[in-house]
Amino acid sequence: MIRVGIIGGTGYTGGELLRLLLMHPQAEIKAVTSRKLAGKPVDSAHPNLKGLIDLPFVDANPDRIAEQCDLAFTAVPHGAAMAVVPDLVSRGLRVIDLSADYRLPAARFEQVYNKKHTDPREAVYGLPELHPEVKGAQVVGNPGCYPTGANLACAPLVARGLVSRVVVDAKSGISGAGQEPTETTHYPNVAQNVRPYNITAHRHLSEIQQELGRLDSGTKVHFTPHVIPSVRGILSTAHLFLKEPLAEEEIRKTYEQFYAGKPFVRLNKVSLAHVRGSNFCDIAFEAEKGSDRVVVVSAIDNMVKGASGQAIQNMNIMCGLDERTGLWTSGLPP
């Protein structure tokens, strides 16, 4: 049994970690922390878990967490994890960080997030379909939600050196912005609307560039996100401009071979409803006739494969379990 702690258990990602881990046959939640709600029941912040968990929130005491846990998830704001992770690692815990603190090299993080990085350790980027070295990692930087959908859509063709340029247009449900209301997520501004934001300079672009650049440094990458009136899900439309035309059958073969043995990536009809609540990434493609353009569309649940589900997938791999353990469930249509 894996003894698990969640550092920062009151937000959306913390709540989703709790929901999924409570169904995991090999994980036992031993500690859930919150500075504001310490001493109060966990289900006071997550009423959907009433009757499923009987723990109070506790302060994030590293010694206590280390005594109780083998592995910790840090589900805290960007810039806060780097103040917690060193104490956990020094006490022997393995850590999966759901913030941005360990997704990028420290120097790049400082440029993108305009924060000083105080723990520039080497961590593994936790997109397991591209990084099998997750298995031996001490610290995993769980990917952002947009980069998960975008990188999985593009990786097979980019890895073959076939792509000169990628343009990703992504649309996300409002839960991706977190619990705190903002102008972008305010209901009257979102309902019956589609809103582009950070049109050419969203901070998740750096993760997409990093991962696709690792596969082929010559591929140019562009990204624009939108918020749509949906709670969950990200649909990414990636326009891949090839160096030479490729038949659809060859494209299909490329994706099937690249994701062979990767159970959470499916070539499938793409719909947010098909993946909502699940850890799947569904991918479909179409090659434009008489053109160098291939359009690849991916769909994920931003709270599961885009955050907490992927973190548990990483935990499974790190702990020698089948990566599907506790996650092998369908989406929730309609």
Sequence and secondary structure as in RCSB ss.txt:
>XXXX:A:sequence
MIRVGIIGGTGYTGGELLRLLLMHPQAEIKAVTSRKLAGKPVDSAHPNLKGLIDLPFVDANPDRIAEQCDLAFTA
VPHGAAMAVVPDLVSRGLRVIDLSADYRLPAARFEQVYNKKHTDPREAVYGLPELHPEVKGAQVVGNPGCYPTGA
NLACAPLVARGLVSRVVVDAKSGISGAGQEPTETTHYPNVAQNVRPYNITAHRHLSEIQQELGRLDSGTKVHFTP
HVIPSVRGILSTAHLFLKEPLAEEEIRKTYEQFYAGKPFVRLNKVSLAHVRGSNFCDIAFEAEKGSDRVVVVSAI
DNMVKGASGQAIQNMNIMCGLDERTGLWTSGLPP
>XXXX:A:secstr
 EEEEEES SSHHHHHHHHHHTT TTEEEEEEE SSSTTSBGGGT GGGTTT   BEE   HHHHHHH SEEEE 
  TTTGGGTHHHHHHTT EEEE SSTTTS HHHHHHHH    S     EE  TTT GGGGG SEEE   HHHHHH
HHHHHHHHHTT EEEEEEEEEE GGGG SS  TTT HHHHTT  EE STTT TTHHHHHHHHHHH TT EEEEEE
EE S SS EEEEEEEEESS   HHHHHHHHHHHTTT TTEEE    HHHHTTSS EEEEEEE TTSSEEEEEEEE
 TTIIIIIHHHHHHHHHHTTS TTTTT       
